[in-house]
Amino acid sequence: MAYDSKLVDRLREYLAKVPVLEVQEKEMFGVLNFMVHGKTCICVSGEKLMLRFNPELQDKLAEKYGYETMLMRGKTYKGYCYMHPEGFKKRIDFEYYVNLCLDFNKIAKSSKKK
């Protein structure tokens, strides 16, 4: 999958400004995954952001402009969504979504290592 290089750079630049973050980039499942402290935090999928957030915010985020439900095998995947570029064009919106993911990352569980 081709990633929007400008979006990837925008995300890299923002994350680099946040103190004490351990960030790794991994290509997984057709997205560029930005892992923070060993956990999936936010991804770039084409020109969209894939957000990992507190599932309790699902309904609130679903009302946001640019939101797309993330489906896996036909079912809503709680705590994850896609955000189209029109939803994060403004800097304030972009930062809101990245910070939402960073806040959840602090309490999110790591996936089990095999």
ROLUM-338136 format. One record per residue: x, y, z of N, C-alpha, C in turn; residue in one letter. Coordinates in steps of 0.02 Angstrom, whole numbers, padded with zeros to 5 digits, always signed. Example, Ala and Ser with C-alpha at 12.3 -4.5 7.8 and 13.67 -1.06 7.14 Angstrom:
+00660-00284+00390+00615-00225+00390+00660-00165+00390a/+00642-00112+00354+00684-00053+00357+00645+00002+00394s/
***
This chain:
+00042-00059+00000+00000+00000+00000+00044+00062+00000m/+00025+00110-00038+00061+00174-00040+00035+00219+00016a/+00082+00248+00052+00064+00294+00106+00072+00365+00082y/+00032+00408+00107+00039+00479+00092+00101+00504+00129d/+00155+00515+00092+00219+00533+00124+00215+00599+00162s/+00174+00646+00138+00167+00709+00174+00132+00698+00241k/+00082+00654+00242+00048+00639+00304+00095+00602+00353l/+00134+00555+00327+00183+00520+00368+00232+00570+00399v/+00257+00616+00359+00304+00667+00384+00271+00712+00436d/+00210+00731+00423+00173+00774+00470+00166+00739+00538r/+00150+00675+00536+00143+00636+00598+00211+00627+00632l/+00262+00612+00595+00330+00606+00623+00351+00670+00658r/+00341+00727+00625+00360+00791+00654+00323+00805+00718e/+00258+00791+00719+00219+00804+00779+00242+00759+00836y/+00250+00695+00823+00270+00648+00875+00340+00664+00901l/+00384+00689+00859+00452+00706+00880+00453+00763+00931a/+00401+00804+00931+00397+00861+00977+00370+00841+01046k/+00341+00781+01051+00312+00759+01114+00368+00727+01156v/+00380+00754+01216+00435+00728+01256+00424+00656+01280p/+00478+00620+01287+00481+00554+01318+00438+00501+01281v/+00433+00505+01216+00398+00454+01178+00448+00406+01147l/+00434+00343+01153+00472+00292+01119+00430+00270+01059e/+00449+00292+00999+00408+00280+00939+00445+00234+00892v/+00409+00184+00867+00434+00140+00815+00384+00141+00758q/+00409+00135+00697+00366+00130+00639+00370+00059+00611e/+00311+00030+00598+00308-00038+00571+00254-00042+00518k/+00271-00075+00464+00220-00089+00414+00184-00153+00436e/+00118-00146+00445+00078-00203+00467+00008-00197+00437m/-00018-00253+00414-00088-00256+00392-00106-00201+00342f/-00059-00183+00299-00072-00134+00247-00071-00061+00270g/-00045-00049+00330-00039+00020+00355+00031+00032+00382v/+00050+00095+00389+00112+00113+00424+00093+00128+00496l/+00113+00084+00540+00093+00086+00610+00145+00125+00651n/+00123+00176+00685+00165+00212+00732+00151+00183+00801f/+00200+00145+00825+00193+00113+00890+00226+00157+00942m/+00192+00170+00996+00218+00211+01051+00224+00166+01112v/+00284+00162+01139+00298+00119+01196+00276+00047+01183h/+00288+00024+01121+00274-00045+01103+00202-00062+01087g/+00159-00011+01084+00088-00023+01071+00065+00018+01011k/+00020-00013+00971-00009+00024+00915-00042+00087+00942t/-00026+00144+00911-00053+00208+00933-00094+00240+00877c/-00063+00251+00820-00096+00284+00764-00061+00259+00700i/-00099+00254+00647-00072+00227+00585-00089+00273+00526c/-00050+00265+00473-00065+00299+00411-00084+00245+00360v/-00143+00252+00333-00169+00205+00284-00188+00244+00222s/-00145+00243+00172-00156+00284+00113-00153+00357+00132g/-00208+00393+00124-00211+00463+00144-00252+00473+00208e/-00271+00418+00239-00311+00421+00300-00269+00406+00362k/-00293+00430+00419-00265+00410+00483-00308+00353+00510l/-00276+00304+00539-00313+00253+00576-00299+00266+00649m/-00351+00281+00686-00345+00301+00756-00359+00243+00803l/-00320+00237+00856-00335+00191+00911-00350+00235+00972r/-00410+00228+00998-00433+00273+01050-00474+00235+01101f/-00492+00269+01155-00533+00239+01207-00601+00220+01176n/-00620+00156+01178-00684+00135+01149-00745+00172+01176p/-00739+00200+01235-00795+00238+01264-00810+00301+01223e/-00763+00322+01181-00772+00383+01140-00799+00367+01070l/-00815+00305+01057-00836+00283+00990-00894+00326+00963q/-00947+00333+01002-01006+00370+00978-00990+00444+00967d/-00950+00473+01011-00931+00544+01005-00891+00554+00940k/-00843+00510+00927-00802+00517+00867-00842+00504+00804l/-00890+00459+00808-00930+00442+00749-00967+00503+00721a/-00976+00555+00762-01009+00616+00740-00962+00665+00706e/-00897+00651+00709-00847+00698+00681-00844+00694+00605k/-00829+00750+00575-00822+00755+00503-00761+00715+00481y/-00768+00672+00432-00713+00632+00406-00708+00563+00437g/-00750+00548+00486-00749+00484+00521-00773+00427+00477y/-00739+00370+00482-00761+00309+00450-00753+00251+00499e/-00806+00213+00509-00805+00156+00553-00754+00105+00527t/-00717+00075+00572-00671+00022+00553-00708-00044+00562m/-00712-00081+00508-00746-00145+00508-00696-00202+00500l/-00707-00255+00538-00667-00316+00530-00717-00373+00526m/-00716-00407+00469-00762-00463+00457-00835-00441+00466r/-00849-00380+00443-00918-00355+00445-00941-00327+00511g/-00898-00325+00561-00918-00299+00627-00876-00238+00644k/-00908-00191+00679-00873-00131+00702-00817-00150+00750t/-00759-00122+00737-00701-00135+00779-00696-00077+00829y/-00719-00088+00889-00722-00036+00940-00653-00011+00959k/-00648+00056+00966-00585+00087+00986-00538+00102+00928g/-00562+00090+00867-00523+00104+00807-00569+00136+00756y/-00542+00181+00716-00579+00210+00660-00530+00238+00609c/-00556+00253+00551-00518+00290+00501-00541+00362+00503y/-00496+00407+00492-00513+00478+00486-00487+00501+00418m/-00534+00524+00377-00517+00549+00310-00485+00618+00315h/-00445+00637+00265-00408+00700+00268-00450+00762+00283p/-00511+00764+00259-00553+00824+00272-00567+00832+00347e/-00560+00779+00385-00572+00782+00457-00513+00808+00497g/-00453+00807+00467-00394+00830+00504-00351+00879+00464f/-00383+00912+00417-00347+00961+00376-00319+01018+00419k/-00360+01043+00465-00338+01097+00509-00290+01068+00562k/-00239+01107+00579-00189+01086+00628-00222+01068+00695r/-00270+01107+00717-00302+01094+00782-00338+01026+00782i/-00368+01008+00726-00402+00943+00721-00351+00886+00719d/-00298+00895+00679-00245+00844+00675-00217+00831+00744f/-00200+00884+00780-00171+00876+00847-00220+00844+00896e/-00284+00861+00889-00336+00831+00932-00335+00756+00924y/-00335+00731+00862-00338+00659+00850-00274+00624+00872y/-00218+00654+00858-00154+00622+00879-00151+00620+00956v/-00171+00673+00989-00170+00674+01062-00220+00625+01092n/-00276+00616+01059-00326+00568+01081-00295+00498+01082l/-00257+00482+01030-00223+00417+01025-00168+00411+01076c/-00129+00465+01086-00075+00463+01135-00103+00455+01206l/-00158+00488+01221-00189+00482+01287-00211+00410+01300d/-00242+00379+01251-00264+00310+01260-00205+00262+01264f/-00151+00277+01229-00093+00234+01229-00066+00224+01299n/-00073+00274+01341-00049+00269+01410-00083+00213+01449k/-00146+00198+01433-00184+00148+01470-00199+00085+01429i/-00184+00088+01364-00199+00031+01320-00155-00028+01338a/-00182-00087+01328-00144-00148+01340-00104-00165+01278k/-00045-00192+01289-00004-00216+01234-00034-00282+01209s/-00024-00294+01144-00046-00359+01119+00000-00412+01146s/-00026-00471+01155+00014-00526+01183+00066-00548+01133k/+00127-00556+01156+00181-00580+01113+00177-00655+01108k/+00187-00678+01046+00184-00751+01035+00251-00783+01046k/
***
